[in-house]
Amino acid sequence: MREYIVSEAHRLREKYKTDDPFLICEALGVDVRERADFKNLKGFYCVMNRRRFIVINANLNERDKRAVCAHELGHDRLHRELAASSVMRDFSLYDTSSKPEYQANLFAAELLISDSDVLSLADGGMDYFSMCRTLSYAPDLVAFKLYSMIQRGYALTLPQNVNSRFWGK
């Protein structure tokens, strides 16, 4: 499944010539909306009457909105059948407590962060947290990307303080 997730994220980037999940959603016919009345909810994905919706917390910063949109797009590409029976709610951006959440996070990391950007920064000797700042993504999302690249054979290292349970799925 990991290979499919990586290839689907890369396929969408190539097909639509962008890593912007909002533009990809628009091209795919996924209706993206924002709501300001969410407290802890980051966003959700649902299918109603065969229409696909992503709803994002309007109070998030732009970077986190982008990450949430990419994550929910991952649910659209990978878990549409689950969303047809119940709303997929996300209270945490980088939840790994279930297989669908782990998979949506992996999809988001692959969509938003290119292999070439990571390799360029790593080849330049950049440390992990500097890499996160340069890429403008949270350390958890960058860790998903690094782990994916390591699984695909790239000689990269994860930061020492990553909890081993984080990768359990």
VENWO-V62711 format. One record per residue. RES is the residue in one small letter. PSI is psi in radians with two decimals (none if undefined). BURIAL is 1 if it has 16 or more other C-alpha atoms within 10 Angstrom, else 0. D_CENTER is the distance of its C-alpha to the mean C-alpha in Angstrom with 1 decimal. Layout:
res:RES psi:PSI burial:BURIAL d_center:D_CENTER
res:RES psi:PSI burial:BURIAL d_center:D_CENTER
//
This chain:
res:m psi:-0.63 burial:0 d_center:15.5
res:r psi:-0.75 burial:0 d_center:13.4
res:e psi:-0.71 burial:0 d_center:15.2
res:y psi:-0.75 burial:0 d_center:14.5
res:i psi:-0.84 burial:1 d_center:10.7
res:v psi:-0.82 burial:1 d_center:11.0
res:s psi:-0.63 burial:0 d_center:13.8
res:e psi:-0.75 burial:1 d_center:12.3
res:a psi:-0.77 burial:1 d_center:9.5
res:h psi:-0.66 burial:1 d_center:12.4
res:r psi:-0.78 burial:0 d_center:14.8
res:l psi:-0.71 burial:1 d_center:13.2
res:r psi:-0.76 burial:1 d_center:13.0
res:e psi:-0.82 burial:0 d_center:16.6
res:k psi:-0.78 burial:0 d_center:17.9
res:y psi:0.02 burial:0 d_center:17.0
res:k psi:0.67 burial:0 d_center:17.5
res:t psi:2.74 burial:0 d_center:14.6
res:d psi:0.18 burial:1 d_center:11.0
res:d psi:1.92 burial:1 d_center:11.3
res:p psi:-0.47 burial:1 d_center:9.4
res:f psi:-0.76 burial:1 d_center:12.5
res:l psi:-0.68 burial:0 d_center:14.8
res:i psi:-0.75 burial:1 d_center:13.2
res:c psi:-0.77 burial:1 d_center:13.4
res:e psi:-0.79 burial:0 d_center:16.9
res:a psi:-0.54 burial:0 d_center:17.9
res:l psi:-0.11 burial:0 d_center:16.8
res:g psi:0.39 burial:0 d_center:18.7
res:v psi:2.16 burial:1 d_center:16.0
res:d psi:2.01 burial:0 d_center:17.6
res:v psi:2.25 burial:1 d_center:15.5
res:r psi:2.86 burial:0 d_center:17.5
res:e psi:2.59 burial:0 d_center:17.6
res:r psi:2.36 burial:0 d_center:19.8
res:a psi:-0.07 burial:0 d_center:21.5
res:d psi:0.14 burial:0 d_center:23.0
res:f psi:2.45 burial:0 d_center:20.1
res:k psi:-1.31 burial:0 d_center:21.0
res:n psi:-0.25 burial:0 d_center:18.4
res:l psi:2.20 burial:0 d_center:16.1
res:k psi:-0.67 burial:1 d_center:12.8
res:g psi:3.04 burial:1 d_center:12.4
res:f psi:2.85 burial:1 d_center:13.1
res:y psi:2.39 burial:1 d_center:13.2
res:c psi:2.81 burial:1 d_center:16.7
res:v psi:2.14 burial:1 d_center:19.1
res:m psi:2.20 burial:0 d_center:22.6
res:n psi:0.74 burial:0 d_center:25.5
res:r psi:0.17 burial:0 d_center:23.2
res:r psi:2.42 burial:0 d_center:21.4
res:r psi:2.33 burial:1 d_center:17.6
res:f psi:2.44 burial:1 d_center:16.4
res:i psi:2.24 burial:1 d_center:13.5
res:v psi:2.23 burial:1 d_center:15.0
res:i psi:2.49 burial:1 d_center:13.6
res:n psi:2.04 burial:1 d_center:15.7
res:a psi:-0.27 burial:1 d_center:17.8
res:n psi:-0.08 burial:0 d_center:18.6
res:l psi:2.73 burial:0 d_center:15.4
res:n psi:2.90 burial:0 d_center:15.6
res:e psi:-0.69 burial:0 d_center:14.2
res:r psi:-0.79 burial:0 d_center:11.6
res:d psi:-0.60 burial:1 d_center:10.2
res:k psi:-0.74 burial:1 d_center:10.8
res:r psi:-0.77 burial:1 d_center:8.7
res:a psi:-0.73 burial:1 d_center:5.6
res:v psi:-0.76 burial:1 d_center:6.9
res:c psi:-0.77 burial:1 d_center:7.7
res:a psi:-0.71 burial:1 d_center:4.7
res:h psi:-0.84 burial:1 d_center:3.9
res:e psi:-0.59 burial:1 d_center:7.6
res:l psi:-0.62 burial:1 d_center:8.0
res:g psi:-0.75 burial:1 d_center:6.7
res:h psi:-0.69 burial:1 d_center:9.5
res:d psi:-0.77 burial:1 d_center:11.7
res:r psi:-0.51 burial:0 d_center:11.7
res:l psi:-0.44 burial:1 d_center:12.0
res:h psi:0.55 burial:1 d_center:13.7
res:r psi:-0.66 burial:1 d_center:15.8
res:e psi:-0.59 burial:0 d_center:18.9
res:l psi:-0.69 burial:0 d_center:17.8
res:a psi:-0.36 burial:1 d_center:17.0
res:a psi:-0.41 burial:1 d_center:20.4
res:s psi:-0.35 burial:0 d_center:22.1
res:s psi:2.66 burial:0 d_center:20.3
res:v psi:2.39 burial:0 d_center:17.8
res:m psi:1.77 burial:1 d_center:14.4
res:r psi:2.50 burial:1 d_center:14.4
res:d psi:2.00 burial:1 d_center:12.0
res:f psi:-0.31 burial:0 d_center:14.2
res:s psi:2.40 burial:0 d_center:12.1
res:l psi:-0.68 burial:1 d_center:8.6
res:y psi:0.84 burial:1 d_center:8.4
res:d psi:2.35 burial:1 d_center:10.9
res:t psi:0.38 burial:1 d_center:12.0
res:s psi:-0.26 burial:0 d_center:15.1
res:s psi:2.75 burial:0 d_center:14.6
res:k psi:-0.80 burial:0 d_center:13.7
res:p psi:-0.67 burial:1 d_center:11.7
res:e psi:-0.76 burial:1 d_center:9.6
res:y psi:-0.81 burial:1 d_center:9.3
res:q psi:-0.71 burial:1 d_center:8.5
res:a psi:-0.63 burial:1 d_center:5.8
res:n psi:-0.73 burial:1 d_center:4.1
res:l psi:-0.77 burial:1 d_center:5.7
res:f psi:-0.82 burial:1 d_center:4.9
res:a psi:-0.78 burial:1 d_center:1.7
res:a psi:-0.73 burial:1 d_center:4.5
res:e psi:-0.62 burial:1 d_center:7.0
res:l psi:-0.77 burial:1 d_center:6.7
res:l psi:-0.48 burial:1 d_center:6.9
res:i psi:2.11 burial:1 d_center:9.2
res:s psi:2.60 burial:0 d_center:12.2
res:d psi:-0.76 burial:1 d_center:14.4
res:s psi:-0.64 burial:0 d_center:17.3
res:d psi:-0.78 burial:0 d_center:16.2
res:v psi:-0.81 burial:1 d_center:15.6
res:l psi:-0.70 burial:1 d_center:18.9
res:s psi:-0.78 burial:0 d_center:20.8
res:l psi:-0.72 burial:1 d_center:20.0
res:a psi:-0.72 burial:1 d_center:20.8
res:d psi:-0.47 burial:0 d_center:23.9
res:g psi:0.05 burial:0 d_center:25.0
res:g psi:0.28 burial:0 d_center:25.2
res:m psi:2.37 burial:0 d_center:22.6
res:d psi:2.89 burial:0 d_center:21.9
res:y psi:-0.89 burial:1 d_center:18.5
res:f psi:-0.54 burial:0 d_center:18.5
res:s psi:-0.67 burial:0 d_center:19.9
res:m psi:-0.75 burial:1 d_center:17.2
res:c psi:-0.77 burial:1 d_center:14.6
res:r psi:-0.75 burial:0 d_center:17.0
res:t psi:-0.73 burial:0 d_center:17.5
res:l psi:-0.28 burial:1 d_center:13.9
res:s psi:0.60 burial:0 d_center:13.6
res:y psi:2.71 burial:1 d_center:10.5
res:a psi:2.57 burial:1 d_center:11.0
res:p psi:-0.63 burial:1 d_center:12.5
res:d psi:-0.73 burial:1 d_center:10.3
res:l psi:-0.72 burial:1 d_center:7.1
res:v psi:-0.64 burial:1 d_center:9.9
res:a psi:-0.69 burial:1 d_center:11.4
res:f psi:-0.78 burial:1 d_center:8.8
res:k psi:-0.83 burial:1 d_center:9.3
res:l psi:-0.78 burial:1 d_center:13.0
res:y psi:-0.73 burial:1 d_center:13.4
res:s psi:-0.76 burial:1 d_center:12.2
res:m psi:-0.66 burial:1 d_center:14.6
res:i psi:-0.75 burial:0 d_center:17.3
res:q psi:-0.46 burial:0 d_center:17.1
res:r psi:0.11 burial:0 d_center:17.7
res:g psi:0.03 burial:0 d_center:20.7
res:y psi:2.48 burial:0 d_center:19.9
res:a psi:1.38 burial:0 d_center:22.2
res:l psi:2.88 burial:0 d_center:19.9
res:t psi:2.58 burial:0 d_center:20.2
res:l psi:2.72 burial:0 d_center:18.0
res:p psi:2.63 burial:0 d_center:19.3
res:q psi:-0.47 burial:0 d_center:22.2
res:n psi:0.24 burial:0 d_center:21.1
res:v psi:2.22 burial:0 d_center:18.0
res:n psi:2.22 burial:0 d_center:19.0
res:s psi:-0.45 burial:0 d_center:19.6
res:r psi:-0.38 burial:0 d_center:18.7
res:f psi:-0.54 burial:0 d_center:15.1
res:w psi:0.30 burial:0 d_center:15.0
res:g psi:-0.15 burial:0 d_center:17.2
res:k psi:none burial:0 d_center:15.4
//
